[in-house]
């Protein structure tokens, strides 16, 4: 677990990565550092399949036809992902025994955070979702929200309006049903990236998303 420490912390946040990359991905590092700069000490960790993949590369990597490393490993089964989340929360609790701890993550990392909160395996102060994967792209009928009403903690959805995993027209009604808060990024995709035609710069988009998340976390402490 890596700690991005705030100079004068007003909140603690355990932040999980998405399915395609680990906690060292530039997007994750940028958002963890951005939260720390906004008074939220942020702890990141890797799910076990990422750790195994890093170990493989460290010992030389597995070669595929044509050279190069094999494609990334697929995520573990849900039970293993949940177990890793519970262990990460326990580690954060040891580091900060007297603090309320917020949880969340990018895409899959946030969804697994919602699983462990809904089941009562962890008791967070709040949950922040960066790009909640409401359904697979092009499969709006395969929704992943049945468990969300069981979550007792306040929730914030930071979502791109054109996210193919669940856009504004899907996330806003869901948030209203859950009495959750939502921060929509106009023209944003699953990673909150906006096209060049956007009237708001990418830097400002990220800054506004981080402001919303940090304010939400520090209020819930």
N, C-alpha and C positions, 0 to 999 in steps of 0.2 A: 504494500500500500504506500502510495506517495502522497505527501502532504504539501499542498499549496497554501502556505500560512498567510493569514491576514495580519497586518501590523497591529490593528486594534479590533479583534474579532467580535462581531455581534451575532454570529451564527456559525453553525457547523453543518456541512453538507457532504454526504457520501454520494459520489457521482460515478455512475457506471457507463461504460462505452456501449456502442451499438454492435451489431452482428459482424460487420465487415472489417473492423479494425480495433486495436486495443487502446489502452489508456494513453499511449505515447503518440497517438495520431495527432497531427497539428491542430485539428478542430477541437479535440478534447483538451489539449494543452492550452489552447487559446481561451477556451471557455472556463477552464479551471483557474487559470491565472486571472482572467477577467473578474471572476467572482471573488477571488482573494483580494483583488484591488478594490472591491466594493464591500469590504469588511466581512466577507464570508470565507472562513477557513474551509478549504475544499480538499477532500480526500478521494483519490482515485485508485482503482484496482483493476486487475485483469481477471476475466473468467478463465477457467482452467484450460479451455481449448486454445486460448491465445498463449498462455504460458507454455503449453506443450509445443505449439508452433514456434515460439521463440527459442526453445531449447533445441529443437531440430535444426533451426538455422545456425545456432551457436556451434553445433558440432559438425557443420559442413553442409547441412541441407540435403533433402532428397531431390534427386534429379528426375526430370521428366524428359520425354522424347523431345529432341530439338534443343536440349539444354535448358538451364534455368531452374528455379525452384518450382515445386508443385504449387497449384493454386492454394489459397488459404484453406485451413480446415473449417469444416462446418461447425456451427455452435453445438454444444452438448445438448442433451435432452433437458427438458424443462426442469425436472427434479434436480439435476446437477447444477443448473444455473441458479435455481432458488437456494440451494445449499451454499453455494459460493456467496450469494448475497447475504445470507444470514451470518456467515463467517465474517464477511467484511464489516457488517454492522456491529458485530460483537467486538471486533478489533477497534473500530472507531469508539465504541463505548469505553473500552479500556483506556484509550488515549484521552478521552474527554468524559470522565465518569460523572461529572456534575452538570453536564450540558445537555439540553435537548438537541436531538440530531435530526436534521432533515435528510431526505433521500431523494433520488431520482436518477435520470440518465437520458442518454440519447437513444431514441428508437427502442431497440430490444432491451437495452439496459434499464430504461424507464419502465417498460412493460413488466420486466421481472421484478422491479421495485414494487410495482403495484400488486403483483402476485403475493409477495411476502407480507405486504401490509394488509391485504385483504384477508389473508389466512391467519393473521395475528402472530406470525412468526417474528415480526419486528414491530416496534411501536414508535414511528417517526413523528416529529413535530409537524411535518408537512411533506408533500411530494411535488417535485417539479419534473414535468415531462418536456423534453426537447424533441419534438417530432414524434408524438405518440403514434405507433403503428396500429391504427384502428383495424386495418384489414390489409391483406396483400394487394399490391397494385393490380388493378383491373378485376378485383374480386370483392366488390363492396358487400356482397352477401355473407362473406366469411369474417364476420365481425369478432373483435377480441375485447368486448366490453362487459360481458356478463358478470364478471367479478367486481367491477369497479364500484357498484353501489354498496358493497360491503366494507369499503374503506372508510374509516372514521376520521382520518387526518384530512386537513384542507389540501386541495389539489390545484395546481396551476398547469395549464396546457400552453406551451409556447410552440405555435404551429404555423408552418407556411401555408398561405392561402391556397397554393396549388400543389400541396403535398399529395403525391399519388397514393400514399398510405392512409390518407384521410385529410381532405381539404377543409377549408373554412365552412362550407355548407354542411359538413358532417360533424366537425368538432364543436362548433358553437352550440348546436342543439344538444349535443351530448353534455357539454359543460353546464348548460342551463339545467338539464335534468339532474345532474349530480350536484348542483349548486357549487360548482367549481369556478375558478377564475380562468380566463383565457387571454393570451396575448397573440394576436394574429399578425403575421408578417405579410403584408400585401405583396403579391407576386412571388413569395418565397417558396422554395421547394422543401424536400424532406430534411435537408441540412440548413434550412433558412437562407439558402443562396438565392439572390435575386438576379434577374437578367440585366443586361447593360441598359436597357430602356427604362429601368426603374427610376423614379424621381428621387429616391432615397439611396445613398451610397451603401455599398456592402458594409463598410466600416460602421456607418450609423445604424444600419439594421442590427448588426451584432451588438453594438453598444446599447441600443434600446431593449433588446432581448435580455441582455445581462442586467440592465437596470431593473427590469420587471422581475426577474428571478431573484435578484439580491434583495429587493424590497419585500418580496413575498416571504422569503426565508427569514429575514431578520424580524419581521413582524410576528412570525409564528414561533419564535424561540421560547 
